[in-house]
Amino acid sequence: MPVNAYESKCERLKKKVGGYASEDVAVAFSGGVDSSLLLKIACDAARERGTRVYGVFLYTMLHPQGELEEAEKVAREMNAIFHVLKINELEEAGIAENPADRCYRCKRYLFQRIQEEMSSFGVRWILEGTNEDDLHVYRPGIRAVRELGIISPLAEVKMTKKEVRRMAEEYGISVSKKPSVPCLATRFPYGTRISYEEMQKVGAGEAFLKTLGLFNVRLRVHGKIARIEVDRQDMTVILDKKDVVTEYLKNLGYIYITLDLEGFRSGSMDTEIR
């Protein structure tokens, strides 16, 4: 893409986010690169206007543990108001049976909670980090975002994930190269009852695999089968460490440990419903 096209997107993004930051505004903030970029731009604009920016972090068992501390660190670096909202969406959003529309139900519930919480602070605009790439894959949660009137500035200016990372790096945002961390429910087949205990096991397994120096890691679970997805160039790491990997994952309760030969791919559990 020509430099001027990228720069045009950056300028439009700053103008768009700056417009919302002319009053107190909230960003649904996970600590990932997309929402971190939005939070940074909003905070810079708010500083000039004397308004406040809330980085709303959803504390939930559906995401790997340890994300809270990093997200708070990033929010503090940007001088945002870090606001934690504790959620129990597994039961309250009706997704315990992992239905095919899980993401829609969950997103709708989560953003309704954010709206309710932020309305008590007089905040009417909530921004979230859907980017252009997300619009071209199976993301049923986007429908909930649109239904509720949540703002998606990155998608509106057609900024891709690669461009988001580039802009975040230019801003010096510490998580500019952080891999995506989708909710742990995505590790299980649709129609499979999921529990916090099983998701904690997946989280522990992925955390261990990342200690081997891997970037993208998914541990997909099919009953007692653990299917490991990593980038293709990293498959040799798993094979070289197969004994310790197998021992660790079997200690978590999995009987069969497999390596997916297609490698890491986002949304591999969505194949049959796309």
C-alpha positions, 0 to 999 in steps of 0.5 A, a space after each residue: 500500500 502506498 505510504 500516503 494511503 496508510 498515512 491517510 488512514 492514520 489521519 482519519 483515525 485520529 480525527 474520528 477518535 478525537 471527535 469522540 474524545 471531545 467529551 468523556 469517552 470509553 474504550 473497551 480495552 483488552 490490553 491487545 494492540 487494537 484497543 491499545 491503539 484506540 486508547 492511546 489516540 483517545 488519551 492524546 486527544 482528551 489531554 488537549 480537550 480536558 476530557 477523560 478516557 476510560 479504559 474498560 477492562 472486562 475481568 472474566 474467566 474466558 480469557 487467559 489469566 495474567 492479562 489484567 496486570 499487563 492491561 493496567 500497565 498499558 492503561 497507566 502509561 497512557 494516563 487513561 482511567 483503568 476501569 475493571 468490570 467483573 463479568 460471569 458471562 459463561 452463565 449470564 450470557 447463555 453460552 455454557 453449551 458453546 452454541 454456534 452464535 456464542 460470540 454474538 450472545 457474549 458480545 451483546 451481553 458484554 457491551 450492554 454491561 459496559 454501556 450500563 456501567 459507563 452511563 453512570 459516569 455520563 459517558 455515551 460513546 464506547 469505542 472498540 477495536 474491530 479492524 478491517 481484517 475482522 470484517 472478512 472472517 467469521 465474527 458474529 460478535 460484530 453484529 452485536 456491536 453494530 446493534 448496540 451502537 458501539 463505535 468501531 473506528 479502526 474498521 470505519 477507516 479500513 485499517 488492517 491488523 498489519 497497519 494497526 501494528 505499524 501505527 502502534 509501533 510508531 506510537 511506541 505502544 509496548 504491546 504493538 507486537 503482542 499476538 492476539 488472545 481470543 477468549 478460551 471458549 474458542 478452543 472447544 468445538 461448538 455444541 460442547 459444554 464448556 466450564 471454567 475448569 476446562 478453560 483454566 486447563 487450556 490456559 495453563 497449557 498455552 502458557 506453558 507452550 509459550 515458555 518455549 518461545 512460541 508466538 502464536 499458540 492455540 490448544 484446541 480441545 476435542 474431549 481428551 485430545 489436545 490439538 496444538 496449533 503453532 506457526 508452521 515454522 515453529 513446529 520443529 520446536 514442538 517436535 524437539 520438545 515433544 517429551 516435555 510437552 507431552 508430559 505437561 499436557 498429559 498431567 493436565 488430563 489430556 490423553 492424546 497430544 497431537 500437532 496440527 499439520 496445517 499450523 496456526 490459523 485463527 478461527 479453525 473451530 469455525 470451519 464447519 459453520 462458515 
